[in-house]
Amino acid sequence: MKKIIPALFLSLLVTLSVADANIWTARETGDYYELIYPVFECDDPIIKEAINADIYTRASRTADAARQNYTTSFRYELKMENARYLSLVFFPGGYKEGAIHGMYTGVGVVYDKTTGEKVPLSHFADVTVEDLIRLQRAGHFLHVDGTPIPKEHIQGRPSHVPEDYYITSWGQIGVLFPPPAGDRKSVV
């Protein structure tokens, strides 16, 4: 098995030691939606606009899906920020009026704070479907909050390497993908 996590941890150890607090939280509400999203701040207006435009586009899609009898929400979690990278997980979702619970998902994104671009997973690790299957068999599937997913609750095998991922403050990569039955899961 490839050593994805240790290799990443060693390569990011130096840059993860000092975090820059360059985001603040914005909140918007409407009749049928609530958006809680990060706003990125930096000295370069082009980089600031690139990151914030992507974030706001994601949030506004959630608001656009809201309508009478269907309420949507958008929130986020900061997974890691250092001098070079900003790693976030977005949680868009919604529910029908009278529903017991909503349908929510997680979308991971890593931004390069020096360019404003989204950083592909391949920049940090060469992950294959076989790697994901080995991690699944080893019990390394976790919820986005880091709690383990019991093996008996996982349906199917990964069939592709998803684009959604995040990096934790200690240098682990969490790859997000939807299993056949619903909630997004994380492989760390």
Accessible surface in RSA format (square Angstrom, percent):
REM  Atomic radii and reference values for relative SASA: ProtOr
REM  Chains: A
REM  Algorithm: Lee & Richards
REM  Probe-radius: 1.40
REM  Slices: 20
REM RES _ NUM      All-atoms   Total-Side   Main-Chain    Non-polar    All polar
REM                ABS   REL    ABS   REL    ABS   REL    ABS   REL    ABS   REL
RES MET A   1   125.68  65.1  62.12  41.1  63.56 151.3  55.79  47.4  69.89  92.6
RES LYS A   2    87.53  42.7  78.40  48.1   9.12  21.7  75.79  68.2  11.74  12.5
RES LYS A   3   145.87  71.2 134.78  82.7  11.09  26.4  82.31  74.1  63.57  67.7
RES ILE A   4    20.05  11.4  12.81   9.5   7.23  17.4  17.48  12.6   2.56   7.0
RES ILE A   5    38.06  21.7  37.74  28.1   0.32   0.8  37.74  27.2   0.32   0.9
RES PRO A   6    68.97  50.3  63.89  58.2   5.09  18.5  68.97  56.9   0.00   0.0
RES ALA A   7    60.66  55.8  48.42  74.7  12.24  27.8  55.86  78.7   4.80  12.7
RES LEU A   8     2.49   1.4   0.54   0.4   1.94   4.9   2.03   1.4   0.46   1.2
RES PHE A   9    74.26  37.2  74.26  46.0   0.00   0.0  74.26  45.0   0.00   0.0
RES LEU A  10   128.99  71.8 112.88  80.8  16.11  40.5 113.14  79.5  15.85  42.7
RES SER A  11    79.83  67.5  46.48  62.0  33.34  76.8  51.40 109.4  28.43  39.8
RES LEU A  12    10.41   5.8  10.41   7.4   0.00   0.0  10.41   7.3   0.00   0.0
RES LEU A  13    86.38  48.1  84.65  60.6   1.73   4.3  84.65  59.5   1.73   4.6
RES VAL A  14   123.31  81.1 113.32 102.6   9.99  24.1 118.53 103.0   4.78  13.0
RES THR A  15    56.88  40.5  47.89  48.5   8.99  21.4  54.90  73.7   1.98   3.0
RES LEU A  16    24.81  13.8   7.02   5.0  17.79  44.7   7.29   5.1  17.51  47.1
RES SER A  17    87.88  74.3  47.75  63.7  40.13  92.5  46.91  99.9  40.97  57.4
RES VAL A  18   103.25  67.9  99.57  90.1   3.68   8.9 102.71  89.2   0.53   1.4
RES ALA A  19    73.21  67.3  46.09  71.1  27.12  61.7  46.11  64.9  27.10  71.8
RES ASP A  20    46.98  32.9  42.11  41.9   4.87  11.5  12.66  29.8  34.32  34.2
RES ALA A  21   103.54  95.2  66.35 102.4  37.19  84.6  71.31 100.4  32.24  85.4
RES ASN A  22    44.73  30.8  40.91  39.5   3.82   9.2   3.93   9.5  40.81  39.4
RES ILE A  23    33.12  18.8  10.51   7.8  22.61  54.5  11.26   8.1  21.86  59.3
RES TRP A  24   129.58  52.0 122.65  59.4   6.93  16.3 125.38  66.9   4.19   6.8
RES THR A  25    71.80  51.1  47.97  48.6  23.84  56.8  32.47  43.6  39.34  59.5
RES ALA A  26    14.12  13.0  10.49  16.2   3.63   8.3  14.12  19.9   0.00   0.0
RES ARG A  27   159.17  66.8 128.16  65.3  31.01  73.8  45.06  61.6 114.11  69.2
RES GLU A  28    54.56  31.3  49.32  37.3   5.24  12.5  30.46  58.9  24.09  19.7
RES THR A  29    84.49  60.1  57.43  58.2  27.06  64.5  24.85  33.4  59.64  90.2
RES GLY A  30    32.50  40.1   0.00   N/A  32.50  40.1  18.20  50.0  14.30  32.0
RES ASP A  31   135.74  95.1  99.35  98.9  36.40  86.1  21.63  50.9 114.11 113.8
RES TYR A  32    79.83  37.3  77.33  44.0   2.49   6.5  49.84  37.5  29.99  37.0
RES TYR A  33    60.08  28.1  53.92  30.7   6.16  16.0  24.49  18.4  35.59  43.9
RES GLU A  34    52.31  30.0  51.96  39.3   0.36   0.8  16.49  31.9  35.82  29.2
RES LEU A  35     1.30   0.7   1.30   0.9   0.00   0.0   1.30   0.9   0.00   0.0
RES ILE A  36    51.62  29.4  51.62  38.5   0.00   0.0  51.62  37.2   0.00   0.0
RES TYR A  37    21.15   9.9  21.15  12.0   0.00   0.0   6.29   4.7  14.85  18.3
RES PRO A  38     1.01   0.7   0.00   0.0   1.01   3.7   0.00   0.0   1.01   6.3
RES VAL A  39    22.38  14.7  22.26  20.1   0.12   0.3  22.38  19.4   0.00   0.0
RES PHE A  40     0.76   0.4   0.76   0.5   0.00   0.0   0.76   0.5   0.00   0.0
RES GLU A  41    61.35  35.2  60.82  46.0   0.53   1.3  34.61  67.0  26.74  21.8
RES CYS A  42    43.96  33.3  17.86  19.9  26.09  61.3  29.60  75.0  14.36  15.5
RES ASP A  43   152.32 106.7 121.26 120.7  31.06  73.4  42.73 100.6 109.59 109.3
RES ASP A  44    59.06  41.4  53.72  53.5   5.34  12.6  21.33  50.2  37.73  37.6
RES PRO A  45    99.82  72.7  92.94  84.7   6.88  25.0  95.79  79.1   4.03  25.0
RES ILE A  46   138.36  78.7 134.02  99.8   4.34  10.5 137.17  98.8   1.19   3.2
RES ILE A  47    19.78  11.3  19.78  14.7   0.00   0.0  19.78  14.2   0.00   0.0
RES LYS A  48    68.06  33.2  68.06  41.8   0.00   0.0  28.25  25.4  39.80  42.4
RES GLU A  49   111.17  63.8 109.28  82.7   1.89   4.5  48.65  94.1  62.51  51.0
RES ALA A  50    43.34  39.8  27.12  41.8  16.22  36.9  36.64  51.6   6.70  17.7
RES ILE A  51     0.10   0.1   0.00   0.0   0.10   0.2   0.10   0.1   0.00   0.0
RES ASN A  52    27.74  19.1  25.43  24.6   2.32   5.6  20.73  49.9   7.01   6.8
RES ALA A  53    43.18  39.7  33.22  51.3   9.96  22.7  42.27  59.5   0.91   2.4
RES ASP A  54    30.43  21.3  25.23  25.1   5.19  12.3  13.87  32.6  16.55  16.5
RES ILE A  55     1.01   0.6   1.01   0.8   0.00   0.0   1.01   0.7   0.00   0.0
RES TYR A  56    92.01  43.0  92.01  52.4   0.00   0.0  66.97  50.3  25.04  30.9
RES THR A  57    58.52  41.6  56.18  57.0   2.34   5.6  33.43  44.9  25.09  37.9
RES ARG A  58    48.69  20.4  43.68  22.3   5.01  11.9  12.59  17.2  36.09  21.9
RES ALA A  59     0.00   0.0   0.00   0.0   0.00   0.0   0.00   0.0   0.00   0.0
RES SER A  60    27.89  23.6  27.89  37.2   0.00   0.0  14.33  30.5  13.56  19.0
RES ARG A  61   155.43  65.3 147.14  75.0   8.28  19.7  61.09  83.5  94.34  57.2
RES THR A  62    11.69   8.3   6.09   6.2   5.60  13.3   7.99  10.7   3.69   5.6
RES ALA A  63    17.28  15.9  10.73  16.6   6.55  14.9  10.89  15.3   6.39  16.9
RES ASP A  64   117.47  82.3  85.94  85.5  31.53  74.5  32.79  77.2  84.68  84.5
RES ALA A  65    46.54  42.8  35.50  54.8  11.04  25.1  45.64  64.3   0.90   2.4
RES ALA A  66    20.47  18.8   2.92   4.5  17.55  39.9   3.06   4.3  17.41  46.1
RES ARG A  67   134.54  56.5 127.99  65.2   6.55  15.6  63.95  87.4  70.59  42.8
RES GLN A  68   126.81  70.9 113.52  83.0  13.29  31.6  23.26  49.5 103.55  78.5
RES ASN A  69    82.88  57.2  77.35  74.7   5.54  13.3  23.77  57.2  59.11  57.1
RES TYR A  70    47.92  22.4  47.58  27.1   0.34   0.9  22.20  16.7  25.72  31.7
RES THR A  71    43.51  30.9  43.43  44.0   0.08   0.2  24.02  32.3  19.50  29.5
RES THR A  72     4.08   2.9   3.11   3.2   0.97   2.3   3.81   5.1   0.26   0.4
RES SER A  73    29.50  24.9  29.29  39.1   0.21   0.5  21.73  46.3   7.78  10.9
RES PHE A  74     2.89   1.4   1.60   1.0   1.29   3.4   1.60   1.0   1.29   3.7
RES ARG A  75   123.86  52.0 123.86  63.1   0.00   0.0  44.80  61.2  79.06  47.9
RES TYR A  76    39.18  18.3  21.24  12.1  17.94  46.7  10.31   7.7  28.87  35.6
RES GLU A  77    63.29  36.3  59.54  45.0   3.75   8.9  26.94  52.1  36.35  29.7
RES LEU A  78    76.15  42.4  54.37  38.9  21.78  54.7  54.37  38.2  21.78  58.6
RES LYS A  79    30.07  14.7  19.21  11.8  10.87  25.9   8.07   7.3  22.01  23.4
RES MET A  80     6.97   3.6   2.48   1.6   4.49  10.7   6.97   5.9   0.00   0.0
RES GLU A  81     9.78   5.6   3.64   2.8   6.13  14.6   2.33   4.5   7.45   6.1
RES ASN A  82     0.13   0.1   0.13   0.1   0.00   0.0   0.13   0.3   0.00   0.0
RES ALA A  83    69.14  63.6  55.14  85.1  14.00  31.9  55.63  78.3  13.51  35.8
RES ARG A  84    93.59  39.3  93.36  47.6   0.23   0.5  22.46  30.7  71.13  43.1
RES TYR A  85    11.58   5.4  11.58   6.6   0.00   0.0   5.39   4.0   6.20   7.6
RES LEU A  86     0.00   0.0   0.00   0.0   0.00   0.0   0.00   0.0   0.00   0.0
RES SER A  87     0.00   0.0   0.00   0.0   0.00   0.0   0.00   0.0   0.00   0.0
RES LEU A  88     0.00   0.0   0.00   0.0   0.00   0.0   0.00   0.0   0.00   0.0
RES VAL A  89     0.00   0.0   0.00   0.0   0.00   0.0   0.00   0.0   0.00   0.0
RES PHE A  90     1.42   0.7   1.42   0.9   0.00   0.0   1.42   0.9   0.00   0.0
RES PHE A  91    22.54  11.3  21.77  13.5   0.77   2.0  21.77  13.2   0.77   2.2
RES PRO A  92    29.42  21.4  28.18  25.7   1.24   4.5  28.41  23.5   1.01   6.3
RES GLY A  93    12.45  15.4   0.00   N/A  12.45  15.4  11.26  30.9   1.19   2.7
RES GLY A  94     1.04   1.3   0.00   N/A   1.04   1.3   0.00   0.0   1.04   2.3
RES TYR A  95    88.02  41.1  83.90  47.7   4.12  10.7  51.02  38.3  37.00  45.6
RES LYS A  96   138.87  67.7 137.02  84.1   1.85   4.4  80.38  72.3  58.49  62.3
RES GLU A  97   130.19  74.7 102.83  77.8  27.35  65.1  43.63  84.4  86.56  70.7
RES GLY A  98    77.63  95.7   0.00   N/A  77.63  95.7  42.00 115.3  35.63  79.8
RES ALA A  99    49.48  45.5  18.50  28.6  30.98  70.5  29.42  41.4  20.06  53.1
RES ILE A 100   174.39  99.2 138.59 103.2  35.79  86.3 145.38 104.7  29.00  78.7
RES HIS A 101   133.86  73.2 115.77  80.5  18.08  46.3  88.43  91.1  45.42  52.9
RES GLY A 102    12.57  15.5   0.00   N/A  12.57  15.5   0.78   2.1  11.79  26.4
RES MET A 103   129.72  67.2 122.70  81.2   7.02  16.7 104.72  89.0  25.00  33.1
RES TYR A 104    97.92  45.7  81.35  46.3  16.57  43.1  66.44  49.9  31.49  38.8
RES THR A 105    47.02  33.4  42.01  42.6   5.00  11.9  44.06  59.2   2.96   4.5
RES GLY A 106     2.50   3.1   0.00   N/A   2.50   3.1   0.34   0.9   2.16   4.8
RES VAL A 107    27.57  18.1  27.57  25.0   0.00   0.0  27.57  24.0   0.00   0.0
RES GLY A 108     3.41   4.2   0.00   N/A   3.41   4.2   0.00   0.0   3.41   7.6
RES VAL A 109     8.24   5.4   4.94   4.5   3.30   7.9   8.24   7.2   0.00   0.0
RES VAL A 110     1.43   0.9   0.00   0.0   1.43   3.4   0.00   0.0   1.43   3.9
RES TYR A 111     0.82   0.4   0.82   0.5   0.00   0.0   0.82   0.6   0.00   0.0
RES ASP A 112    10.14   7.1  10.14  10.1   0.00   0.0   1.93   4.5   8.21   8.2
RES LYS A 113    17.53   8.6   8.39   5.1   9.14  21.8   8.39   7.6   9.14   9.7
RES THR A 114    74.31  52.9  53.53  54.3  20.78  49.5  53.17  71.4  21.15  32.0
RES THR A 115    66.18  47.1  46.92  47.6  19.26  45.9  50.32  67.6  15.86  24.0
RES GLY A 116     6.55   8.1   0.00   N/A   6.55   8.1   0.00   0.0   6.55  14.7
RES GLU A 117   116.95  67.1 111.80  84.6   5.15  12.3  36.68  70.9  80.27  65.5
RES LYS A 118   110.30  53.8  91.20  56.0  19.10  45.5  53.58  48.2  56.72  60.4
RES VAL A 119    14.27   9.4   9.12   8.3   5.15  12.4  10.39   9.0   3.87  10.5
RES PRO A 120    83.63  60.9  72.62  66.2  11.01  40.0  83.13  68.6   0.50   3.1
RES LEU A 121    13.66   7.6  10.32   7.4   3.34   8.4  10.32   7.2   3.34   9.0
RES SER A 122    89.74  75.8  64.93  86.7  24.81  57.2  45.97  97.9  43.78  61.3
RES HIS A 123   105.10  57.4  71.94  50.0  33.15  84.8  49.44  51.0  55.66  64.8
RES PHE A 124    30.71  15.4   7.04   4.4  23.67  61.6  11.45   6.9  19.26  55.1
RES ALA A 125    13.55  12.5   3.39   5.2  10.16  23.1  12.57  17.7   0.98   2.6
RES ASP A 126    99.77  69.9  87.94  87.5  11.84  28.0  37.68  88.7  62.09  61.9
RES VAL A 127    18.44  12.1   2.54   2.3  15.90  38.3   2.54   2.2  15.90  43.1
RES THR A 128    42.17  30.0  38.29  38.8   3.88   9.2  40.09  53.8   2.08   3.1
RES VAL A 129    38.77  25.5  36.18  32.8   2.60   6.3  36.18  31.4   2.60   7.0
RES GLU A 130   101.25  58.1  99.52  75.3   1.72   4.1  46.91  90.7  54.34  44.4
RES ASP A 131     0.79   0.6   0.79   0.8   0.00   0.0   0.73   1.7   0.06   0.1
RES LEU A 132     0.78   0.4   0.78   0.6   0.00   0.0   0.78   0.6   0.00   0.0
RES ILE A 133    33.97  19.3  33.97  25.3   0.00   0.0  33.97  24.5   0.00   0.0
RES ARG A 134    89.25  37.5  85.24  43.5   4.01   9.6  40.79  55.7  48.46  29.4
RES LEU A 135    13.61   7.6  13.61   9.7   0.00   0.0  13.61   9.6   0.00   0.0
RES GLN A 136     8.98   5.0   8.08   5.9   0.91   2.2   4.00   8.5   4.98   3.8
RES ARG A 137   142.00  59.6 127.27  64.9  14.73  35.1  50.49  69.0  91.52  55.5
RES ALA A 138    58.21  53.5  26.23  40.5  31.98  72.7  36.62  51.6  21.59  57.2
RES GLY A 139    27.68  34.1   0.00   N/A  27.68  34.1   9.84  27.0  17.84  39.9
RES HIS A 140    83.54  45.7  82.60  57.4   0.94   2.4  45.16  46.5  38.38  44.7
RES PHE A 141     0.86   0.4   0.74   0.5   0.11   0.3   0.74   0.5   0.11   0.3
RES LEU A 142    34.35  19.1  34.35  24.6   0.00   0.0  34.35  24.1   0.00   0.0
RES HIS A 143    66.13  36.1  66.02  45.9   0.11   0.3  37.64  38.8  28.49  33.1
RES VAL A 144    16.94  11.1  13.08  11.8   3.85   9.3  13.08  11.4   3.85  10.4
RES ASP A 145   104.28  73.0  71.10  70.8  33.18  78.4  39.91  93.9  64.37  64.2
RES GLY A 146    41.58  51.3   0.00   N/A  41.58  51.3  24.87  68.2  16.72  37.4
RES THR A 147    67.12  47.7  65.89  66.8   1.23   2.9  61.82  83.0   5.30   8.0
RES PRO A 148    96.64  70.4  86.16  78.5  10.48  38.1  86.16  71.1  10.48  65.2
RES ILE A 149     6.54   3.7   1.34   1.0   5.20  12.5   1.34   1.0   5.20  14.1
RES PRO A 150    55.67  40.6  44.22  40.3  11.45  41.6  55.53  45.9   0.14   0.9
RES LYS A 151   115.55  56.4 102.54  62.9  13.02  31.0  64.84  58.4  50.72  54.0
RES GLU A 152   140.67  80.8 103.52  78.3  37.14  88.4  64.03 123.9  76.63  62.6
RES HIS A 153   118.00  64.5  97.80  68.0  20.20  51.7  66.52  68.6  51.48  59.9
RES ILE A 154    24.84  14.1   5.35   4.0  19.49  47.0   6.70   4.8  18.14  49.2
RES GLN A 155    96.44  53.9  89.56  65.4   6.88  16.4  31.81  67.7  64.62  49.0
RES GLY A 156    46.96  57.9   0.00   N/A  46.96  57.9  29.61  81.3  17.34  38.8
RES ARG A 157   130.58  54.8 104.51  53.3  26.07  62.1  44.28  60.5  86.30  52.3
RES PRO A 158    11.40   8.3   1.44   1.3   9.96  36.2   7.01   5.8   4.40  27.3
RES SER A 159    96.37  81.4  65.65  87.6  30.72  70.8  46.51  99.0  49.86  69.8
RES HIS A 160   101.97  55.7  98.33  68.3   3.64   9.3  79.13  81.5  22.84  26.6
RES VAL A 161    47.88  31.5  26.94  24.4  20.93  50.4  26.94  23.4  20.93  56.8
RES PRO A 162    11.75   8.6   6.81   6.2   4.94  17.9   9.79   8.1   1.96  12.2
RES GLU A 163   159.42  91.5 140.57 106.3  18.85  44.9  59.02 114.2 100.40  82.0
RES ASP A 164    30.89  21.6  30.21  30.1   0.68   1.6   2.75   6.5  28.14  28.1
RES TYR A 165     3.94   1.8   3.94   2.2   0.00   0.0   3.94   3.0   0.00   0.0
RES TYR A 166     3.89   1.8   3.89   2.2   0.00   0.0   0.64   0.5   3.25   4.0
RES ILE A 167     0.00   0.0   0.00   0.0   0.00   0.0   0.00   0.0   0.00   0.0
RES THR A 168     8.18   5.8   8.12   8.2   0.07   0.2   8.18  11.0   0.00   0.0
RES SER A 169    65.40  55.3  54.41  72.6  10.99  25.3  34.78  74.1  30.63  42.9
RES TRP A 170   144.96  58.2 140.02  67.8   4.94  11.6 139.57  74.4   5.38   8.7
RES GLY A 171     0.00   0.0   0.00   N/A   0.00   0.0   0.00   0.0   0.00   0.0
RES GLN A 172    47.29  26.4  47.29  34.6   0.00   0.0   2.77   5.9  44.52  33.8
RES ILE A 173     3.61   2.1   1.95   1.5   1.67   4.0   1.95   1.4   1.67   4.5
RES GLY A 174     0.00   0.0   0.00   N/A   0.00   0.0   0.00   0.0   0.00   0.0
RES VAL A 175     5.09   3.4   5.09   4.6   0.00   0.0   5.09   4.4   0.00   0.0
RES LEU A 176     0.00   0.0   0.00   0.0   0.00   0.0   0.00   0.0   0.00   0.0
RES PHE A 177    15.41   7.7  15.41   9.5   0.00   0.0  15.41   9.3   0.00   0.0
RES PRO A 178    72.65  53.0  56.52  51.5  16.13  58.6  56.52  46.7  16.13 100.3
RES PRO A 179    15.46  11.3   8.25   7.5   7.21  26.2  10.39   8.6   5.07  31.5
RES PRO A 180   108.93  79.4  63.47  57.9  45.46 165.2  77.21  63.7  31.72 197.1
RES ALA A 181    71.84  66.0  31.39  48.4  40.45  92.0  42.64  60.1  29.19  77.3
RES GLY A 182    32.08  39.6   0.00   N/A  32.08  39.6  21.10  57.9  10.98  24.6
RES ASP A 183    88.48  62.0  81.08  80.7   7.40  17.5  17.65  41.5  70.83  70.6
RES ARG A 184    41.02  17.2  30.22  15.4  10.80  25.7   3.84   5.2  37.18  22.5
RES LYS A 185    23.05  11.2  23.05  14.1   0.00   0.0   7.20   6.5  15.86  16.9
RES SER A 186     0.00   0.0   0.00   0.0   0.00   0.0   0.00   0.0   0.00   0.0
RES VAL A 187     2.67   1.8   0.98   0.9   1.68   4.1   0.98   0.9   1.68   4.6
RES VAL A 188    14.88   9.8   7.73   7.0   7.15  17.2   8.64   7.5   6.24  16.9
END  Absolute sums over single chains surface
CHAIN  1 A    10184.8       8241.5       1943.3       5949.6       4235.2
END  Absolute sums over all chains
TOTAL         10184.8       8241.5       1943.3       5949.6       4235.2
